[in-house]
Amino acid sequence: MNAPMKEAAVPARKTPAELRSARWFAPDDLRSFGHRSRMMQLGYSEADFMGRPIIGILNTWSELNSCHAHFRERAGDVKRGVLAAGGFPVELPSLSVDESFTKPTSMLYRNLLAIETEEQIRSHPLDGVVLMGGCDKTTPGLVMGALTAGVPMIYLPAGPMLRGNYAGQKLGSGSDAWKYWDERRAGNITDEEWQGLQGGIARSPGVCMTMGTASTMTAITDAMGLTLPGASSVPAVDSGHQRMAADCGRRIVDMVWEDLTPDRIVTPASVRNAAIVAMATGCSTNAVVHLIAMARRAGVDLTLDDLDALGRTTPLIANVRPSGKDYLMEDFFYAGGLRALMKQIGDRLDLSALTVTGRTMGENLEGAQVFNDDVIRPLSNPVYHEGSLAVLRGNLCPDGAVIKPAACDPKYHVHEGPALVFDSYPEMKAAVDDENLEVTPDTVMVLRNAGPLGGPGFPEWGMLPIPKALIRQGHRDMLRISDARMSGTSYGACVLHVAPESHVGGPLALLRTGDIVRLDLPARRLDMLVSEDEIAARRAAWVAPPPRYDRGWGWMFSRHVTQADKGCDFDFLERGFGSAAGEPEIF
């Protein structure tokens, strides 16, 4: 006889006295008198906040961040949801780290956002937080900080912008900019056409509508269980995005009462789910750095080899540029969005993983459907038979490098050619515009001194421009190698994140123009065909370059940032460095 089924346990709910914010407001003493008095100074009565979950809304809105231009309004939508659920919302501005205008690279400031997020949460009377982000580095920065802080959190993705359009052509942000810039350099684009493309490629608030870094990272966070189901796919200007924002506000209040903290959600199983989904979507190469950093903040030891193993077995089924050919994120949303894609690969995921809904991933995927199987392909008809990324090793990258096989010409998967080495971006830029540059389609272009320390900050310089001499001959791809990153909207035969970087004496620093470089993608190898004795002699003669910074944030960054294969987090912020700071003393 079968044993009777047990009813699901109802999670114990906190009482108002157990709220974290009660430490600030509840005691009958002078310190709480001061806190309550200042809240009254802000115009609130005790009935507004006493005994209610206080929800921090960390808003990365900025007038220089076009991806988040709608966040002023969305913060109001979140507040509406929080109030409806009986919470008390407070909005806190956070570092925006916009991708377009922050120089030398927004990556220099991802860890600053993570530190700010962690300390904002820890130092204020917040019971839970809604993290508002989307532009490339805001997702990992916010999540990394919130994971360390440990209070209930939910992530609100900015959503992709509308499809670009010019002269009846569908344009993808980033990807088509690179494509048409090559045509302009070839003399095939007029000034009028260039202006039209410039105005048509980005037509609304929201992140890049290709599967670039922004949409990759919001999809990863969705698959990790940190967003409402499918929230990463909703276009920024769709009315559903407003409703989703309000739902985030409602849900975070219940998460506080349920004490549903991120350590219960971000586990080895959920990190693996996120990595598999990343591969299936045709993710940005930047996913490697950010996902490793996020995992390590949660105490999950994710490695490059783990990602490569998943990449070998996970088919790419999202036909979205730049790895896909025909569609953009708006099309992906209409085709069923991330829930539909995850449903397609459900047998590869751990569907028992807990999510911010309080339900499992499997429960969240119930009823998901694919409405266009050319956008979200079945496993029997993938865009590419393996995942989006591959990890290389060899005497040029003993600690690893990454490449996006589906986004480059297959003829470069096995390639051998002479290196053309540049020590700086200005040097490289001047050379590629020289129509008399001695270069052939077999040449391997190399840019070094562009890693975490050398860049500085690990800039997106890795999609090196094709030399004009080759552009004029009709060539649009060639093998390129760098210790830099590249935009997730980019494409081509680009080997990136070479580790260790050249600035710290990695083997890339020893490569010389004319050396033969060999890429063997099936074998996952990248080597310079130079004898060990010659490499040793070059190493003995190598002189370390001077540091990029002598003071300030850059100095701190340079002293503590880890290499690309470790996620570029600060060594003192990783989980294993020491115990968490805990709750602040209140006197």
C-alpha positions as CSV (number, residue, x, y, z in Angstrom):
1,M,0.0,0.0,0.0
2,N,1.3,3.5,-0.9
3,A,2.1,5.8,1.9
4,P,-0.2,8.9,2.0
5,M,1.2,12.0,0.3
6,K,2.4,14.7,2.5
7,E,1.2,18.2,2.0
8,A,3.8,20.7,1.0
9,A,5.2,22.5,4.0
10,V,4.1,26.1,4.3
11,P,7.1,28.2,4.9
12,A,7.2,30.0,8.3
13,R,6.6,33.7,7.9
14,K,8.5,36.4,9.8
15,T,6.7,38.6,12.3
16,P,7.1,42.4,12.2
17,A,9.4,42.2,15.2
18,E,11.8,39.9,13.2
19,L,12.2,42.3,10.3
20,R,15.7,43.5,9.7
21,S,14.5,47.1,9.7
22,A,13.1,46.7,13.2
23,R,16.6,47.0,14.5
24,W,16.5,50.7,13.4
25,F,12.9,51.6,14.3
26,A,11.4,49.3,16.9
27,P,13.4,49.7,20.2
28,D,12.1,52.3,22.6
29,D,15.3,54.2,22.9
30,L,17.0,57.4,21.8
31,R,18.6,55.9,18.6
32,S,15.2,54.7,17.3
33,F,13.6,58.0,18.3
34,G,16.2,59.6,16.0
35,H,15.5,57.2,13.1
36,R,11.7,57.6,13.4
37,S,12.1,61.4,13.7
38,R,14.0,61.6,10.5
39,M,11.4,59.5,8.7
40,M,8.8,61.9,9.9
41,Q,11.1,64.7,8.6
42,L,10.8,63.1,5.2
43,G,7.0,63.4,5.5
44,Y,6.1,59.8,6.6
45,S,3.9,58.8,9.5
46,E,4.8,55.8,11.6
47,A,1.9,54.0,10.1
48,D,3.6,54.2,6.7
49,F,6.7,52.2,7.7
50,M,6.5,50.7,11.2
51,G,6.1,46.9,11.1
52,R,6.2,46.9,7.3
53,P,8.9,45.4,5.1
54,I,11.1,48.3,4.0
55,I,12.0,47.6,0.3
56,G,15.1,49.2,-1.2
57,I,14.7,50.0,-4.9
58,L,18.3,50.2,-6.2
59,N,17.9,52.2,-9.4
60,T,20.7,52.6,-12.0
61,W,18.9,55.3,-13.9
62,S,21.1,58.0,-15.4
63,E,20.7,60.7,-18.0
64,L,23.7,59.2,-19.8
65,N,22.4,55.7,-19.8
66,S,20.0,55.3,-22.7
67,C,19.4,51.6,-21.8
68,H,17.8,52.7,-18.6
69,A,16.0,55.9,-19.8
70,H,12.7,54.4,-18.7
71,F,13.8,53.5,-15.2
72,R,12.4,56.7,-13.6
73,E,8.9,55.5,-14.5
74,R,9.6,51.9,-13.7
75,A,10.7,52.8,-10.2
76,G,7.2,54.2,-9.7
77,D,5.7,50.9,-11.0
78,V,7.8,49.0,-8.5
79,K,6.6,51.3,-5.7
80,R,3.1,50.7,-6.7
81,G,3.6,47.0,-6.3
82,V,5.4,47.3,-3.0
83,L,2.6,49.5,-1.5
84,A,-0.1,47.2,-2.8
85,A,1.5,44.3,-1.0
86,G,1.8,46.2,2.3
87,G,5.5,47.1,2.1
88,F,7.2,50.5,2.3
89,P,9.4,51.4,-0.8
90,V,12.5,53.6,-0.7
91,E,14.4,54.4,-3.8
92,L,18.2,54.6,-3.7
93,P,20.3,55.8,-6.7
94,S,23.0,53.4,-7.7
95,L,26.1,53.8,-10.0
96,S,24.8,53.5,-13.5
97,V,27.9,52.1,-15.3
98,D,26.5,52.8,-18.7
99,E,28.1,51.0,-21.6
100,S,28.2,53.7,-24.2
101,F,29.9,56.7,-22.5
102,T,31.9,55.3,-19.5
103,K,35.6,55.3,-20.4
104,P,38.0,53.7,-20.6
105,T,35.5,50.9,-20.1
106,S,32.5,50.2,-17.9
107,M,34.2,47.0,-16.8
108,L,36.6,49.1,-14.7
109,Y,33.6,50.0,-12.6
110,R,31.6,46.8,-12.3
111,N,33.2,46.0,-9.0
112,L,32.6,49.5,-7.8
113,L,28.9,49.0,-8.4
114,A,29.1,45.6,-6.6
115,I,30.8,47.2,-3.6
116,E,28.2,50.1,-3.5
117,T,25.3,47.6,-3.8
118,E,26.6,45.5,-0.9
119,E,27.3,48.4,1.3
120,Q,24.0,50.3,0.5
121,I,22.1,47.2,1.5
122,R,24.1,46.4,4.6
123,S,24.2,50.0,6.0
124,H,20.5,50.9,5.5
125,P,17.3,49.6,7.2
126,L,16.3,47.4,4.2
127,D,14.4,44.2,4.5
128,G,14.6,43.3,0.8
129,V,15.7,44.9,-2.4
130,V,14.6,45.2,-6.0
131,L,17.7,45.6,-8.3
132,M,17.0,47.7,-11.4
133,G,19.6,47.0,-14.1
134,G,20.1,45.8,-17.6
135,C,23.0,47.6,-19.3
136,D,25.9,45.2,-19.5
137,K,27.8,45.6,-16.2
138,T,24.8,46.6,-14.1
139,T,23.4,43.1,-14.0
140,P,26.5,41.3,-12.6
141,G,27.5,44.3,-10.4
142,L,24.1,44.5,-8.7
143,V,23.7,40.8,-8.3
144,M,27.3,40.3,-7.0
145,G,26.8,42.9,-4.3
146,A,23.3,41.6,-3.3
147,L,24.5,38.0,-3.1
148,T,27.1,39.1,-0.6
149,A,24.7,41.3,1.4
150,G,22.3,38.3,1.6
151,V,18.9,40.0,2.1
152,P,15.9,38.9,-0.1
153,M,16.4,40.3,-3.6
154,I,14.7,40.3,-6.9
155,Y,16.2,41.5,-10.2
156,L,14.2,43.7,-12.6
157,P,15.7,43.6,-16.1
158,A,15.6,46.8,-18.2
159,G,14.4,44.8,-21.3
160,P,15.6,45.0,-24.9
161,M,14.9,48.1,-27.0
162,L,12.7,47.9,-30.2
163,R,14.1,46.5,-33.4
164,G,16.2,48.9,-35.3
165,N,15.0,49.9,-38.8
166,Y,16.4,51.8,-41.8
167,A,15.1,51.8,-45.4
168,G,13.1,48.7,-44.7
169,Q,16.0,46.8,-43.2
170,K,15.9,45.3,-39.7
171,L,18.9,46.5,-37.8
172,G,20.5,45.0,-34.8
173,S,22.3,47.3,-32.3
174,G,26.1,46.8,-32.3
175,S,26.1,43.9,-34.8
176,D,24.9,46.0,-37.7
177,A,27.0,49.0,-36.6
178,W,30.2,46.8,-37.1
179,K,28.8,45.4,-40.3
180,Y,28.0,48.7,-41.9
181,W,31.2,50.4,-40.6
182,D,33.2,47.9,-42.7
183,E,31.1,48.8,-45.7
184,R,31.6,52.5,-45.1
185,R,35.3,52.0,-44.9
186,A,35.1,50.1,-48.2
187,G,33.4,53.2,-49.7
188,N,30.0,51.4,-50.1
189,I,27.9,53.7,-47.7
190,T,27.1,57.3,-48.4
191,D,27.0,60.1,-45.8
192,E,23.2,60.2,-46.0
193,E,22.9,56.4,-45.6
194,W,25.3,56.5,-42.6
195,Q,23.2,59.2,-40.9
196,G,20.0,57.1,-41.6
197,L,21.6,54.0,-40.0
198,Q,22.8,56.1,-37.1
199,G,19.3,57.3,-36.3
200,G,17.5,54.0,-37.0
201,I,19.6,51.5,-35.2
202,A,18.5,52.4,-31.6
203,R,14.9,53.7,-31.5
204,S,13.7,53.3,-27.9
205,P,14.8,52.9,-24.3
206,G,16.2,49.5,-23.5
207,V,19.3,47.4,-23.8
208,C,20.8,46.1,-27.1
209,M,18.2,44.0,-28.9
210,T,20.8,41.6,-30.2
211,M,21.9,38.7,-27.9
212,G,24.7,40.9,-26.7
213,T,26.1,41.1,-23.2
214,A,23.0,42.9,-21.7
215,S,20.4,40.4,-23.0
216,T,22.8,37.6,-22.2
217,M,23.3,38.6,-18.6
218,T,19.6,39.3,-17.9
219,A,18.8,35.8,-19.4
220,I,21.4,34.3,-17.1
221,T,19.9,36.0,-14.1
222,D,16.5,34.8,-15.2
223,A,17.7,31.2,-15.6
224,M,19.4,31.5,-12.2
225,G,16.0,32.1,-10.7
226,L,16.6,35.7,-9.6
227,T,13.9,37.3,-11.8
228,L,10.2,36.7,-12.3
229,P,9.8,33.9,-14.9
230,G,10.6,35.2,-18.3
231,A,11.2,38.8,-17.2
232,S,14.4,39.1,-19.2
233,S,12.6,38.8,-22.5
234,V,10.0,41.6,-22.1
235,P,10.8,44.6,-24.3
236,A,11.5,47.8,-22.4
237,V,8.6,49.8,-23.9
238,D,6.0,47.0,-23.8
239,S,3.2,47.6,-21.3
240,G,4.0,44.2,-19.9
241,H,7.2,45.6,-18.7
242,Q,5.3,48.0,-16.5
243,R,3.2,45.2,-15.1
244,M,6.3,43.1,-14.5
245,A,7.9,45.9,-12.6
246,A,4.9,46.2,-10.3
247,D,4.9,42.4,-9.9
248,C,8.5,42.7,-8.7
249,G,7.4,45.1,-6.1
250,R,4.6,42.9,-4.9
251,R,6.7,39.7,-4.9
252,I,9.7,41.1,-2.9
253,V,7.4,41.9,0.0
254,D,6.3,38.3,0.3
255,M,9.9,37.2,-0.1
256,V,10.8,39.2,3.0
257,W,8.0,37.6,5.0
258,E,9.1,34.2,3.7
259,D,12.8,35.0,4.4
260,L,13.6,33.8,0.9
261,T,17.2,34.8,0.7
262,P,19.5,34.5,-2.3
263,D,21.7,31.8,-0.8
264,R,18.7,29.5,-1.1
265,I,18.3,30.3,-4.8
266,V,21.9,30.6,-6.2
267,T,23.2,27.1,-5.8
268,P,25.4,24.9,-8.0
269,A,22.3,23.7,-9.7
270,S,21.0,27.1,-10.5
271,V,24.4,28.3,-11.7
272,R,24.6,25.2,-14.0
273,N,21.1,26.0,-15.3
274,A,22.2,29.6,-16.1
275,A,25.4,28.4,-17.9
276,I,23.4,25.9,-20.1
277,V,20.8,28.6,-21.0
278,A,23.6,31.0,-21.8
279,M,25.1,28.4,-24.3
280,A,21.7,27.7,-25.8
281,T,21.0,31.4,-26.4
282,G,24.2,32.2,-28.2
283,C,25.6,34.2,-25.4
284,S,28.1,37.0,-25.3
285,T,31.7,36.0,-24.5
286,N,31.4,38.4,-21.6
287,A,29.1,35.9,-19.9
288,V,32.3,33.9,-19.0
289,V,33.8,36.6,-16.9
290,H,30.5,37.7,-15.2
291,L,29.0,34.3,-14.6
292,I,32.2,33.1,-12.9
293,A,32.3,36.2,-10.7
294,M,28.6,35.8,-9.8
295,A,29.0,32.2,-9.0
296,R,32.1,32.7,-6.8
297,R,30.2,35.4,-4.8
298,A,27.7,32.6,-4.0
299,G,30.4,30.2,-3.1
300,V,30.0,28.1,-6.3
301,D,33.4,27.2,-7.9
302,L,32.6,27.6,-11.5
303,T,35.5,27.2,-13.9
304,L,36.4,27.8,-17.6
305,D,36.6,24.0,-18.0
306,D,33.0,23.7,-16.6
307,L,31.8,26.2,-19.2
308,D,33.6,24.5,-22.0
309,A,32.2,21.1,-21.1
310,L,28.7,22.5,-21.2
311,G,29.4,24.4,-24.5
312,R,30.4,21.1,-26.1
313,T,27.1,19.4,-25.3
314,T,24.5,22.3,-25.5
315,P,23.1,23.2,-28.9
316,L,22.5,26.8,-29.8
317,I,18.8,27.1,-30.4
318,A,18.1,30.9,-30.2
319,N,18.2,32.2,-33.8
320,V,19.1,35.7,-32.6
321,R,21.9,37.9,-33.9
322,P,24.8,37.9,-33.7
323,S,25.2,34.1,-33.5
324,G,21.8,33.6,-35.2
325,K,21.1,35.1,-38.6
326,D,17.6,36.5,-38.9
327,Y,16.0,37.7,-35.6
328,L,16.3,40.1,-32.7
329,M,15.1,40.1,-29.1
330,E,11.7,41.5,-29.9
331,D,11.2,38.5,-32.2
332,F,12.5,36.2,-29.4
333,F,9.9,37.6,-27.0
334,Y,7.0,37.1,-29.5
335,A,8.3,33.5,-30.1
336,G,7.8,32.7,-26.4
337,G,10.8,34.2,-24.8
338,L,13.2,32.6,-22.3
339,R,10.6,30.4,-20.7
340,A,9.9,28.8,-24.1
341,L,13.6,28.3,-24.7
342,M,14.1,26.8,-21.3
343,K,11.1,24.5,-21.9
344,Q,12.8,23.3,-25.1
345,I,15.9,22.2,-23.1
346,G,14.1,21.3,-19.9
347,D,15.6,17.8,-19.8
348,R,19.0,19.3,-19.5
349,L,18.1,21.6,-16.6
350,D,17.7,21.0,-12.9
351,L,14.0,21.8,-12.7
352,S,14.0,21.4,-8.9
353,A,16.0,24.6,-8.5
354,L,14.2,27.2,-6.3
355,T,13.4,30.6,-7.7
356,V,12.3,34.0,-6.4
357,T,8.7,33.0,-6.9
358,G,9.1,30.5,-4.1
359,R,8.4,27.8,-6.7
360,T,10.8,25.6,-8.6
361,M,12.0,26.3,-12.1
362,G,10.0,23.4,-13.4
363,E,6.8,24.9,-11.9
364,N,7.6,28.2,-13.5
365,L,8.0,26.6,-16.9
366,E,4.6,25.0,-16.9
367,G,2.5,26.1,-19.9
368,A,5.5,27.7,-21.7
369,Q,5.2,27.4,-25.5
370,V,7.2,28.1,-28.6
371,F,5.2,30.2,-31.1
372,N,7.9,30.4,-33.8
373,D,10.2,27.5,-34.2
374,D,12.5,29.3,-36.5
375,V,13.3,31.9,-33.8
376,I,13.5,29.3,-30.9
377,R,14.6,26.2,-32.7
378,P,13.9,22.6,-31.7
379,L,16.8,20.5,-30.6
380,S,16.5,18.6,-33.8
381,N,17.2,21.8,-35.8
382,P,19.7,23.9,-33.9
383,V,21.3,27.0,-35.2
384,Y,24.7,25.5,-34.2
385,H,25.3,22.0,-33.0
386,E,27.3,23.1,-30.0
387,G,27.0,26.0,-27.6
388,S,27.9,29.6,-28.0
389,L,31.4,29.5,-26.4
390,A,34.6,27.4,-26.5
391,V,37.5,27.7,-24.1
392,L,41.0,27.4,-25.6
393,R,44.3,26.5,-23.9
394,G,47.9,26.3,-25.2
395,N,51.3,28.0,-24.9
396,L,49.6,31.4,-25.7
397,C,46.9,31.1,-23.1
398,P,47.8,28.5,-20.4
399,D,45.0,29.9,-18.1
400,G,42.5,30.0,-21.0
401,A,41.0,32.1,-23.7
402,V,37.5,32.1,-25.2
403,I,36.1,32.2,-28.7
404,K,32.5,32.2,-30.1
405,P,32.6,29.5,-32.8
406,A,29.1,30.1,-34.1
407,A,29.8,33.7,-34.8
408,C,32.9,33.3,-37.0
409,D,33.6,31.9,-40.4
410,P,34.1,28.1,-40.0
411,K,37.3,28.2,-42.2
412,Y,39.1,29.8,-39.2
413,H,38.2,26.9,-36.8
414,V,41.6,25.4,-37.8
415,H,44.0,28.1,-39.0
416,E,47.7,28.8,-39.1
417,G,49.3,32.1,-40.0
418,P,51.9,34.8,-39.2
419,A,51.2,37.1,-36.3
420,L,50.9,40.9,-36.7
421,V,51.3,42.2,-33.2
422,F,50.2,45.6,-31.8
423,D,51.1,46.9,-28.3
424,S,48.3,49.5,-28.1
425,Y,45.0,50.3,-29.6
426,P,46.2,53.6,-31.2
427,E,49.0,51.7,-32.9
428,M,46.6,49.1,-34.2
429,K,44.0,51.7,-35.3
430,A,46.6,53.6,-37.4
431,A,47.8,50.4,-39.0
432,V,44.4,49.0,-40.1
433,D,43.6,52.3,-41.9
434,D,46.8,52.1,-43.9
435,E,45.8,50.7,-47.3
436,N,49.4,49.7,-47.9
437,L,49.6,47.6,-44.8
438,E,51.4,44.3,-45.5
439,V,48.7,41.8,-44.5
440,T,47.0,38.8,-46.0
441,P,43.8,36.8,-45.2
442,D,46.1,34.3,-43.3
443,T,47.6,37.0,-41.1
444,V,46.7,36.7,-37.4
445,M,46.1,40.1,-35.9
446,V,47.1,40.5,-32.2
447,L,46.3,43.3,-29.8
448,R,47.9,43.0,-26.3
449,N,48.1,45.2,-23.2
450,A,44.3,45.3,-23.2
451,G,43.5,43.0,-20.3
452,P,42.2,43.8,-16.7
453,L,45.4,45.5,-15.8
454,G,46.8,46.5,-19.2
455,G,43.7,48.1,-20.7
456,P,43.2,49.3,-18.1
457,G,40.0,47.7,-16.9
458,F,39.6,45.0,-19.6
459,P,38.0,47.1,-22.4
460,E,36.0,45.8,-25.3
461,W,38.7,46.1,-28.0
462,G,38.9,42.5,-29.0
463,M,36.9,42.7,-32.2
464,L,39.8,44.3,-34.0
465,P,38.8,46.1,-37.2
466,I,39.6,44.3,-40.5
467,P,42.5,46.2,-42.2
468,K,41.3,48.4,-45.0
469,A,43.7,46.6,-47.3
470,L,41.7,43.4,-46.9
471,I,38.3,45.2,-46.8
472,R,39.0,46.6,-50.3
473,Q,39.6,43.0,-51.4
474,G,36.2,41.9,-50.1
475,H,37.3,40.2,-46.9
476,R,35.2,40.6,-43.8
477,D,36.8,38.2,-41.3
478,M,40.2,37.1,-40.1
479,L,41.7,35.5,-37.0
480,R,42.2,38.0,-34.3
481,I,43.6,37.5,-30.8
482,S,43.6,39.7,-27.7
483,D,43.7,39.8,-23.9
484,A,40.8,42.3,-24.2
485,R,37.1,41.5,-24.2
486,M,34.7,42.4,-27.1
487,S,31.1,43.6,-27.2
488,G,28.5,40.8,-27.0
489,T,27.0,42.3,-30.2
490,S,30.2,41.6,-32.0
491,Y,31.1,38.6,-34.2
492,G,34.0,37.2,-36.1
493,A,37.0,34.9,-35.5
494,C,38.1,36.6,-32.3
495,V,40.0,34.9,-29.6
496,L,39.5,36.9,-26.4
497,H,40.3,37.0,-22.6
498,V,43.8,35.5,-23.1
499,A,45.1,34.7,-19.6
500,P,47.4,35.5,-18.1
501,E,47.3,38.9,-19.8
502,S,50.3,40.3,-21.4
503,H,50.6,43.2,-18.9
504,V,51.6,40.7,-16.2
505,G,54.0,38.8,-18.4
506,G,51.6,36.3,-19.9
507,P,52.9,34.5,-23.0
508,L,51.1,36.9,-25.3
509,A,53.7,39.5,-24.2
510,L,56.4,37.3,-25.7
511,L,54.8,36.9,-29.2
512,R,56.5,38.7,-32.0
513,T,55.3,39.8,-35.5
514,G,56.0,37.0,-37.9
515,D,55.7,34.2,-35.4
516,I,53.4,31.5,-36.6
517,V,50.2,31.1,-34.6
518,R,48.0,28.0,-34.8
519,L,44.3,27.8,-33.7
520,D,42.8,24.3,-33.5
521,L,39.3,24.8,-32.3
522,P,38.2,21.1,-32.3
523,A,41.2,20.4,-30.1
524,R,40.7,23.6,-28.1
525,R,44.3,24.7,-28.7
526,L,45.9,28.1,-29.3
527,D,49.7,28.1,-29.7
528,M,52.6,30.0,-31.0
529,L,54.9,27.7,-33.0
530,V,58.0,28.9,-31.2
531,S,60.5,26.7,-29.5
532,E,60.5,26.5,-25.7
533,D,64.1,27.7,-25.6
534,E,63.2,30.8,-27.6
535,I,60.2,31.5,-25.4
536,A,62.4,31.2,-22.3
537,A,64.9,33.6,-23.7
538,R,62.2,36.1,-24.5
539,R,60.8,35.8,-21.0
540,A,64.2,36.5,-19.5
541,A,64.4,39.7,-21.5
542,W,60.8,40.9,-20.9
543,V,60.5,44.1,-18.8
544,A,57.2,44.7,-16.9
545,P,55.4,47.8,-18.0
546,P,54.7,50.6,-15.4
547,P,51.4,50.4,-13.5
548,R,48.5,52.3,-15.1
549,Y,47.5,54.1,-11.9
550,D,49.3,55.6,-9.0
551,R,46.3,56.5,-6.8
552,G,42.5,56.3,-6.5
553,W,40.1,53.8,-7.7
554,G,42.3,52.7,-10.6
555,W,45.2,51.9,-8.1
556,M,42.8,49.9,-5.9
557,F,41.5,48.1,-9.0
558,S,45.0,47.2,-10.2
559,R,46.1,45.9,-6.8
560,H,43.1,43.6,-6.3
561,V,41.5,42.5,-9.6
562,T,41.8,38.9,-10.5
563,Q,42.5,37.7,-14.0
564,A,39.9,36.9,-16.7
565,D,39.7,33.2,-15.9
566,K,38.8,34.0,-12.3
567,G,36.0,36.5,-13.1
568,C,37.9,39.8,-12.6
569,D,36.4,40.3,-9.1
570,F,38.5,41.7,-6.4
571,D,40.4,39.1,-4.4
572,F,39.1,40.5,-1.1
573,L,35.5,40.3,-2.2
574,E,35.4,36.6,-3.1
575,R,33.6,34.3,-0.7
576,G,36.7,32.5,0.4
577,F,38.6,35.7,1.5
578,G,37.0,36.0,4.9
579,S,33.8,36.0,6.8
580,A,31.0,38.5,5.9
581,A,30.8,41.8,7.8
582,G,27.5,40.9,9.3
583,E,24.9,43.4,10.5
584,P,26.1,46.9,11.4
585,E,26.1,48.0,15.0
586,I,23.5,50.6,15.8
587,F,24.2,53.0,18.6
